[in-house]
Amino acid sequence: MGKKIGLVVMFKLDAGGGAPRLVVDLIKDLNFLGYKVFLLTPFELNYQKIEEIYEPINMEKVYNVGKLKKLFCQNSIFGRKIIKKEFLKMVQEVDFIIDIDGGILHEYLPKDFDKSRYIVWRFAGVGSQLVIKIKKSPKRKMKDFLKKILGLNQNKIDNPLSKDYKIYPIDEWTKKRLAEKWGLSPEETLFHSIHTDEFLYKGQKKKDQIVILARIAPNKMIEDSIEVFSIGTKKHQNYKLVIMGGITSDSEYYIKRINEIIKNLGISERVKIIEQPPYDKLKQILIDSKVLIDSQRDISLTMGPVEAMAAGNIILAHKTGGTYEETLKYGEFGFGFNDIKDGGEKLEMILDGLKEGTINNKKSIKRSDFVSQKNFIKRLKEVIA
């Protein structure tokens, strides 16, 4: 009989975006290995939506929380404090626990609990100092105000993790910051599983198209990527831009904001925004595209650039993050930029190189294999053993 694996996930799996996709792929890989998956999450699962955005998932059991608790679980740290009962129930029923991002719950484990049965897999940033200089939606302002009044500001928690349990960072960028910011000693990285074979470029004819793939939210710095596109394609007006990704409560307001930027830059006819793209459409757009721009910063490596590399894209990423440091190996497998002007100049250089044949996607495609499903499964078996 396969092991029973418990997962703790404090965000919505049906919302679209990198983190939900990582968990969906983790569940699929655990199923592939013959493990039964037990999920603790404060949010109800919309299986149909998950299947539309990603693929079907199979779980043995889902631990739900009451309606009142759900209201307070919008904040991950505070939410963890009020799901103790559900967590302890799961502890009794599973053989091994993978806590996504971790925090607080380890304090509730029984005194005689075998510590080797609980690990943290850390996706989230660590002590980020990034300030998003963009107006917040009225709805977001109200949420932030209520959090402040109720004392639910997650940033007040300096370090919610424990040195007594193994912490597996998703990449070297996160590992470094866990040590520097919180004084922890994490294990070797557990790169996430990206099914790069599903995106693999096989010589299809590409369009003169550039893509931005990220959740459509202010912290993804999409407006910077749009300006990079505008500057970098002044000599290449034949290029179009596709912006696609999951949505959040801020997305409607943010999309209005980026549409204003697009209009002011005079590039409306060359830009298309696709909210919550189905998985097959996402894959096709990446295969059709030549370059991906990623302006996210102060964040671990993300899935979008790796998928884009497998699909034959050249990656242009901001230098302050895991994508540039880890995925691109400081520019060995792609290009980095420091600011919008620099990004625009680099993009123009890339497009010139593609036109002249001095730049190609061979190294990019090959590099995408470092977080392939087969490599992840091999490492995951070592962790769970």
C-alpha positions as CSV (number, residue, x, y, z in Angstrom):
1,M,0.0,0.0,0.0
2,G,1.3,3.5,-0.9
3,K,2.2,6.1,1.6
4,K,-0.5,8.6,2.7
5,I,0.9,12.1,2.1
6,G,-0.6,15.1,3.7
7,L,-0.3,18.5,2.1
8,V,-1.0,21.9,3.8
9,V,-1.9,24.6,1.2
10,M,-3.0,28.0,2.4
11,F,-3.9,29.5,-1.0
12,K,-6.5,28.8,-3.7
13,L,-5.7,26.0,-6.1
14,D,-8.3,27.2,-8.6
15,A,-7.0,30.8,-8.9
16,G,-4.4,30.3,-11.6
17,G,-0.8,31.2,-11.2
18,G,2.6,29.7,-10.4
19,A,2.1,28.5,-6.8
20,P,-1.2,26.7,-7.5
21,R,0.3,25.1,-10.6
22,L,3.2,23.8,-8.5
23,V,0.9,22.1,-6.1
24,V,-1.3,20.7,-8.8
25,D,1.9,19.2,-10.4
26,L,3.0,17.9,-7.0
27,I,-0.3,16.1,-6.5
28,K,0.0,14.5,-9.9
29,D,3.5,13.4,-9.3
30,L,2.6,11.9,-5.9
31,N,-0.2,10.0,-7.6
32,F,2.2,8.8,-10.2
33,L,4.4,7.4,-7.4
34,G,1.4,5.5,-6.0
35,Y,1.0,7.8,-3.0
36,K,-2.5,8.8,-1.6
37,V,-2.9,12.5,-1.2
38,F,-4.7,14.2,1.8
39,L,-5.1,17.9,1.4
40,L,-5.7,20.5,4.2
41,T,-6.8,23.8,2.7
42,P,-9.1,26.6,4.0
43,F,-10.7,27.0,0.6
44,E,-13.2,24.8,-1.2
45,L,-11.9,23.2,-4.3
46,N,-13.5,23.9,-7.7
47,Y,-12.4,20.7,-9.4
48,Q,-13.9,21.8,-12.8
49,K,-12.0,25.1,-12.7
50,I,-8.8,23.3,-11.8
51,E,-9.2,20.9,-14.7
52,E,-9.9,23.8,-17.1
53,I,-6.8,25.8,-16.0
54,Y,-4.5,22.9,-15.4
55,E,-5.5,19.2,-15.4
56,P,-7.6,16.9,-13.3
57,I,-6.3,16.1,-9.8
58,N,-7.0,13.1,-7.6
59,M,-7.1,13.3,-3.8
60,E,-8.0,10.7,-1.2
61,K,-9.4,13.3,1.2
62,V,-9.8,17.0,1.7
63,Y,-10.0,18.6,5.1
64,N,-12.3,21.6,5.1
65,V,-12.7,24.3,7.6
66,G,-15.9,26.1,8.7
67,K,-17.3,29.2,6.9
68,L,-16.3,31.5,9.8
69,K,-12.7,30.3,9.8
70,K,-12.4,30.8,6.0
71,L,-13.0,34.5,6.4
72,F,-9.8,34.7,8.5
73,C,-7.7,32.3,6.4
74,Q,-7.2,35.0,3.7
75,N,-4.1,35.7,5.8
76,S,-1.9,32.7,5.7
77,I,-0.2,33.1,9.1
78,F,-3.3,33.9,11.1
79,G,-5.2,31.3,9.2
80,R,-2.7,28.7,10.3
81,K,-3.4,29.5,13.9
82,I,-7.1,28.7,13.6
83,I,-6.9,25.4,11.7
84,K,-5.1,23.5,14.5
85,K,-8.0,21.1,14.9
86,E,-8.1,20.1,11.2
87,F,-4.3,19.9,11.1
88,L,-4.1,17.5,14.0
89,K,-6.8,15.3,12.5
90,M,-4.7,15.1,9.3
91,V,-1.6,14.3,11.4
92,Q,-3.3,11.2,12.8
93,E,-4.3,9.9,9.3
94,V,-1.2,10.4,7.2
95,D,2.3,9.0,7.1
96,F,4.2,12.1,5.9
97,I,3.4,15.8,5.7
98,I,4.6,18.4,3.2
99,D,3.7,21.9,4.4
100,I,3.8,24.4,1.6
101,D,5.7,27.5,2.8
102,G,5.3,26.4,6.4
103,G,4.7,28.4,9.6
104,I,3.0,28.0,13.0
105,L,1.5,24.5,12.5
106,H,4.7,22.7,13.6
107,E,4.0,24.1,17.1
108,Y,0.9,21.9,17.3
109,L,2.6,18.6,16.5
110,P,2.4,16.0,19.4
111,K,5.5,15.8,21.6
112,D,6.2,12.2,20.6
113,F,5.8,13.0,16.9
114,D,8.5,11.7,14.6
115,K,10.1,14.9,13.3
116,S,11.2,13.2,10.1
117,R,7.6,12.9,9.0
118,Y,7.1,16.7,8.6
119,I,8.9,19.0,6.2
120,V,8.4,22.5,4.8
121,W,8.6,23.1,1.1
122,R,9.3,26.9,0.9
123,F,8.0,28.7,-2.2
124,A,7.3,32.1,-0.8
125,G,9.7,35.0,-0.6
126,V,11.6,35.7,2.5
127,G,11.5,39.1,4.2
128,S,10.9,40.9,0.9
129,Q,11.6,44.6,0.9
130,L,9.9,45.2,-2.5
131,V,7.5,48.1,-2.5
132,I,4.8,48.1,-5.2
133,K,4.4,51.7,-6.4
134,I,1.0,51.4,-7.9
135,K,-2.5,52.4,-6.7
136,K,-4.4,49.8,-4.9
137,S,-8.0,49.0,-5.8
138,P,-10.7,50.3,-3.3
139,K,-11.4,46.6,-2.5
140,R,-7.7,46.0,-1.7
141,K,-7.5,49.2,0.4
142,M,-10.4,48.0,2.5
143,K,-8.9,44.6,3.0
144,D,-5.6,46.0,4.1
145,F,-7.4,48.4,6.5
146,L,-9.3,45.5,8.1
147,K,-6.1,43.5,8.4
148,K,-4.5,46.4,10.1
149,I,-7.4,46.8,12.5
150,L,-7.6,43.1,13.3
151,G,-3.8,42.7,13.6
152,L,-3.6,40.3,10.7
153,N,-0.7,41.9,8.9
154,Q,1.4,39.0,7.7
155,N,4.5,41.1,7.4
156,K,4.7,41.5,11.2
157,I,5.9,37.8,11.3
158,D,9.6,37.9,11.0
159,N,10.2,34.1,11.0
160,P,7.3,31.7,11.3
161,L,9.5,28.6,10.6
162,S,11.4,26.3,13.0
163,K,15.0,25.0,12.9
164,D,13.7,21.7,14.4
165,Y,12.1,20.6,11.1
166,K,13.6,20.2,7.7
167,I,13.0,23.1,5.3
168,Y,13.4,22.5,1.6
169,P,13.8,25.7,-0.4
170,I,12.5,25.8,-4.0
171,D,15.8,27.3,-5.3
172,E,19.2,28.6,-4.3
173,W,17.8,32.2,-4.2
174,T,15.3,31.2,-1.5
175,K,17.9,29.1,0.4
176,K,20.3,32.0,0.6
177,R,17.6,34.3,1.9
178,L,16.3,31.8,4.5
179,A,19.8,31.8,5.9
180,E,20.5,35.5,5.6
181,K,17.2,36.9,6.7
182,W,16.0,34.3,9.2
183,G,19.2,32.5,10.3
184,L,17.9,29.1,9.2
185,S,19.9,26.2,7.8
186,P,17.7,24.8,5.1
187,E,18.3,21.5,3.2
188,E,19.4,21.2,-0.3
189,T,17.0,22.7,-2.8
190,L,13.9,20.8,-3.9
191,F,13.3,22.3,-7.4
192,H,9.6,22.1,-8.4
193,S,8.3,19.7,-11.1
194,I,7.7,21.4,-14.4
195,H,6.3,19.1,-17.1
196,T,8.6,20.6,-19.7
197,D,8.0,17.7,-22.1
198,E,4.5,19.0,-22.6
199,F,5.9,22.4,-23.8
200,L,8.8,21.1,-25.8
201,Y,9.5,23.0,-28.9
202,K,9.8,20.8,-32.0
203,G,10.6,23.3,-34.7
204,Q,7.2,24.8,-35.2
205,K,7.0,28.1,-37.1
206,K,7.0,30.9,-34.6
207,K,5.2,34.2,-34.8
208,D,6.8,37.6,-34.3
209,Q,5.4,37.5,-30.8
210,I,6.6,38.4,-27.3
211,V,4.9,37.1,-24.1
212,I,4.4,38.0,-20.5
213,L,3.3,35.1,-18.4
214,A,2.4,35.9,-14.7
215,R,-0.5,36.3,-12.5
216,I,-2.1,39.6,-13.5
217,A,-1.5,41.4,-10.3
218,P,0.6,44.5,-9.2
219,N,3.5,42.5,-7.6
220,K,4.3,40.9,-10.9
221,M,5.5,44.3,-12.3
222,I,3.7,43.7,-15.6
223,E,3.7,47.5,-16.3
224,D,7.5,47.4,-16.4
225,S,7.5,44.6,-18.9
226,I,5.1,46.5,-21.1
227,E,7.4,49.5,-21.1
228,V,10.4,47.2,-21.9
229,F,8.4,45.8,-24.9
230,S,7.5,49.4,-26.1
231,I,11.2,50.5,-26.0
232,G,12.6,47.3,-27.4
233,T,10.3,47.0,-30.4
234,K,10.6,50.5,-31.7
235,K,12.7,49.1,-34.6
236,H,10.6,45.9,-34.6
237,Q,7.0,47.2,-35.0
238,N,6.0,43.8,-36.5
239,Y,6.2,42.3,-33.0
240,K,3.1,41.8,-30.9
241,L,2.7,41.3,-27.1
242,V,0.5,38.7,-25.3
243,I,0.0,39.2,-21.6
244,M,-1.5,36.2,-19.9
245,G,-2.0,34.8,-16.4
246,G,-4.3,34.0,-13.5
247,I,-6.3,36.7,-11.8
248,T,-6.7,38.0,-8.2
249,S,-9.1,40.3,-6.4
250,D,-6.8,43.2,-7.7
251,S,-6.8,42.1,-11.3
252,E,-9.8,44.1,-12.6
253,Y,-8.4,47.3,-11.2
254,Y,-4.8,46.5,-12.3
255,I,-5.9,45.6,-15.9
256,K,-7.5,49.0,-16.2
257,R,-4.2,50.5,-15.0
258,I,-2.1,48.6,-17.5
259,N,-4.5,49.3,-20.3
260,E,-4.0,53.0,-19.6
261,I,-0.2,52.5,-19.9
262,I,-0.6,50.6,-23.1
263,K,-2.8,53.3,-24.6
264,N,-0.4,56.1,-23.5
265,L,2.5,54.2,-25.1
266,G,0.6,54.0,-28.4
267,I,0.8,50.2,-28.6
268,S,-2.8,49.1,-28.1
269,E,-3.1,47.5,-31.5
270,R,0.0,45.3,-30.7
271,V,-1.0,44.1,-27.2
272,K,-3.5,41.4,-26.2
273,I,-4.4,40.5,-22.6
274,I,-5.7,36.9,-21.8
275,E,-7.1,36.3,-18.3
276,Q,-7.0,32.8,-16.9
277,P,-5.9,31.0,-20.1
278,P,-6.7,27.3,-20.4
279,Y,-3.7,25.1,-20.2
280,D,-3.7,24.1,-23.9
281,K,-4.0,27.7,-25.0
282,L,-1.2,28.7,-22.7
283,K,1.1,26.1,-24.2
284,Q,0.3,27.1,-27.7
285,I,1.0,30.8,-27.1
286,L,4.3,29.9,-25.6
287,I,5.2,27.7,-28.5
288,D,4.1,30.5,-30.9
289,S,6.3,33.2,-29.1
290,K,10.0,34.0,-29.4
291,V,10.7,36.0,-26.2
292,L,9.4,36.1,-22.7
293,I,9.8,39.2,-20.5
294,D,9.8,38.8,-16.7
295,S,10.1,42.0,-14.6
296,Q,9.3,40.3,-11.3
297,R,11.9,40.9,-8.6
298,D,12.8,39.8,-5.1
299,I,11.2,36.5,-5.8
300,S,12.2,32.8,-6.3
301,L,12.4,31.2,-9.7
302,T,9.0,30.9,-11.3
303,M,7.4,28.4,-13.6
304,G,6.6,30.7,-16.6
305,P,10.1,31.3,-17.8
306,V,11.0,27.6,-17.6
307,E,7.9,26.6,-19.5
308,A,8.7,29.3,-22.0
309,M,12.3,28.1,-22.4
310,A,11.1,24.6,-23.1
311,A,8.7,26.1,-25.7
312,G,11.7,27.7,-27.5
313,N,11.6,31.3,-26.0
314,I,14.6,33.5,-25.2
315,I,14.2,34.8,-21.6
316,L,14.7,38.4,-20.6
317,A,14.4,38.7,-16.8
318,H,15.1,41.3,-14.2
319,K,18.3,40.6,-12.4
320,T,17.0,40.7,-8.8
321,G,15.3,37.3,-8.5
322,G,15.6,33.6,-8.8
323,T,14.8,33.4,-12.5
324,Y,18.0,35.3,-13.4
325,E,20.2,33.8,-10.7
326,E,19.0,30.2,-10.9
327,T,17.2,29.5,-14.2
328,L,19.4,31.7,-16.4
329,K,22.6,31.2,-14.3
330,Y,23.4,34.9,-14.3
331,G,22.9,35.2,-18.0
332,E,24.4,32.0,-19.2
333,F,21.1,30.8,-20.5
334,G,19.3,34.0,-21.2
335,F,19.4,37.8,-20.6
336,G,19.0,40.0,-17.6
337,F,18.3,43.7,-17.1
338,N,18.6,46.3,-14.3
339,D,15.8,48.7,-15.2
340,I,13.3,49.5,-17.9
341,K,15.7,51.4,-20.2
342,D,18.2,48.6,-19.9
343,G,15.5,46.0,-20.5
344,G,14.4,47.8,-23.7
345,E,17.9,48.0,-25.0
346,K,18.4,44.3,-24.3
347,L,15.2,43.3,-26.0
348,E,16.1,45.3,-29.1
349,M,19.5,43.4,-29.1
350,I,17.7,40.1,-28.8
351,L,15.3,40.8,-31.6
352,D,18.2,42.0,-33.8
353,G,20.1,38.8,-33.0
354,L,17.1,36.6,-33.8
355,K,16.7,38.4,-37.2
356,E,20.4,38.1,-38.0
357,G,20.7,34.5,-36.8
358,T,23.3,35.4,-34.1
359,I,20.9,34.4,-31.3
360,N,18.9,31.2,-31.1
361,N,16.9,29.2,-28.6
362,K,19.0,26.0,-28.4
363,K,20.7,26.6,-25.0
364,S,17.4,27.9,-23.7
365,I,15.5,24.7,-24.6
366,K,18.3,22.5,-23.2
367,R,18.4,24.4,-19.9
368,S,14.7,23.9,-19.2
369,D,15.3,20.3,-18.4
370,F,16.9,21.1,-15.0
371,V,13.5,21.3,-13.4
372,S,11.9,18.5,-15.4
373,Q,9.4,16.1,-13.9
374,K,11.9,13.2,-13.9
375,N,14.5,15.1,-12.0
376,F,11.8,16.3,-9.5
377,I,10.5,12.8,-8.9
378,K,13.9,11.4,-8.3
379,R,14.5,14.1,-5.6
380,L,11.0,13.8,-4.1
381,K,11.5,10.1,-3.5
382,E,14.7,10.8,-1.6
383,V,12.9,13.4,0.6
384,I,9.9,11.2,1.4
385,A,11.9,7.9,1.8
